[in-house]
Amino acid sequence: MTSIETLQKDNHKIAEYSKVLSVLIRDRELCDTQVLCDIFFNYVNAVQEHLDVEARNVYQPMLVHSDADIKHAAGQFMSGSVEIKRVIAEYTKQWCRKDSLRIKDHEKFISDTEDIFELVWSRIIDESEHLYPAYKKAIQAKAA
């Protein structure tokens, strides 16, 4: 079972990546460096891995809980995960080739990337405020 603390550490790491990247991507020359690409793909992988860990460990006890609100929260977060994965897949299809970035319109890249950061940041906030408390409640009820 995954602990909330582990998931929160993952979210902290994701937030750090986005903060660093949001500064670095503004310099067009840096966007062509391997260092920035490494950080960028670490960010994308961290988001995807985090969503996968939640899918494997968090939703199941919530979906079988007797409380309809907990079940509903699990369903909403599962749907949100699918949507985030879809958006990131479209984004990476547009801006990435193998392990590098392919940027033709730098301003559009910055805008699209900031949109991804905002989407993921909103998810992190929602997890902290809604998903994790519901998960804790589901686990406590299971233990009782």
C-alpha positions in Angstrom: 0.0 0.0 0.0 1.2 3.5 -0.9 1.3 6.0 1.9 0.0 9.5 1.6 3.4 10.8 2.6 4.9 9.1 -0.4 2.3 10.5 -2.8 2.9 14.0 -1.3 6.6 13.6 -1.8 6.0 12.7 -5.4 3.8 15.8 -5.8 6.5 18.0 -4.2 9.1 16.6 -6.7 6.7 17.3 -9.6 6.1 20.9 -8.3 9.9 21.4 -8.1 10.4 20.2 -11.7 7.7 22.5 -13.0 9.1 25.5 -11.1 12.6 24.9 -12.4 11.3 24.2 -15.9 9.1 27.3 -16.0 12.2 29.4 -15.6 14.5 27.5 -18.0 12.1 27.2 -20.9 12.0 30.9 -21.3 15.5 30.8 -22.7 15.2 29.4 -26.2 18.8 28.2 -26.3 18.4 26.2 -23.1 15.5 24.4 -24.7 18.0 22.7 -27.0 20.2 21.4 -24.2 20.2 17.8 -23.0 20.1 19.0 -19.4 16.8 20.8 -19.9 15.4 17.8 -21.9 16.4 15.5 -19.0 14.6 17.7 -16.5 11.6 18.0 -18.8 11.3 14.2 -19.4 11.8 13.6 -15.6 8.8 15.9 -15.0 6.6 14.1 -17.6 7.6 10.7 -16.2 7.1 11.7 -12.6 3.6 12.9 -13.4 2.7 9.7 -15.3 4.2 7.4 -12.6 2.4 9.3 -9.9 -0.9 8.8 -11.7 -0.1 5.2 -12.2 0.7 4.6 -8.5 -2.6 6.2 -7.6 -4.4 4.0 -10.1 -2.8 0.9 -8.6 -3.1 1.8 -4.9 -5.5 4.5 -4.0 -8.7 4.1 -5.9 -9.6 0.4 -5.1 -10.3 0.9 -1.4 -12.3 4.0 -2.2 -14.4 2.3 -4.9 -15.5 -0.5 -2.6 -16.3 1.9 0.3 -19.9 2.1 1.5 -19.8 5.9 1.5 -21.1 7.2 -1.9 -19.1 10.4 -1.6 -15.8 8.4 -1.3 -16.8 6.3 -4.3 -17.7 9.4 -6.3 -14.4 11.1 -5.4 -12.5 8.0 -6.7 -14.5 8.0 -9.9 -13.8 11.7 -10.5 -10.1 11.4 -9.8 -9.9 8.3 -12.1 -11.5 10.3 -14.9 -9.2 13.2 -14.2 -6.2 10.9 -14.5 -7.3 9.7 -17.9 -7.8 13.3 -19.1 -4.4 14.4 -17.8 -2.7 11.5 -19.5 -4.5 12.3 -22.7 -3.6 16.0 -22.6 0.1 15.1 -21.8 0.1 12.6 -24.6 -1.1 15.2 -27.1 1.4 17.7 -25.8 4.4 15.4 -26.0 3.3 14.3 -29.5 3.4 17.9 -30.6 6.6 19.0 -28.8 8.8 15.9 -28.3 10.6 13.5 -30.5 12.2 10.5 -28.7 14.3 12.1 -25.9 14.4 15.6 -27.2 12.2 18.7 -27.7 11.3 19.9 -31.1 10.3 23.5 -30.8 9.4 25.5 -33.9 7.3 28.2 -32.1 9.0 29.0 -28.8 6.2 31.3 -27.5 3.6 28.6 -28.2 5.8 26.0 -26.5 6.0 28.2 -23.4 2.2 28.8 -23.4 1.4 25.1 -23.9 3.9 24.1 -21.3 2.6 26.5 -18.7 -0.9 25.1 -19.4 0.4 21.6 -18.6 2.0 22.9 -15.4 -1.2 24.6 -14.4 -3.3 21.5 -15.1 -1.0 19.3 -13.0 -0.7 21.9 -10.2 -4.5 22.0 -10.0 -4.5 18.3 -9.8 -1.9 18.3 -7.0 -4.1 20.8 -5.0 -7.2 18.7 -5.5 -5.4 15.6 -4.4 -4.3 17.2 -1.2 -7.6 18.8 -0.4 -10.0 16.0 -1.6 -8.4 12.7 -2.7 -6.0 12.0 0.2 -8.6 12.8 2.9 -11.1 10.5 1.2 -8.5 7.8 0.8 -7.5 8.1 4.5 -11.2 7.8 5.5 -11.6 4.7 3.3 -8.5 3.1 4.7 -9.5 3.9 8.3 -12.9 2.3 7.7 -11.3 -0.8 6.3 -9.0 -1.1 9.3 -11.9 -0.7 11.8 
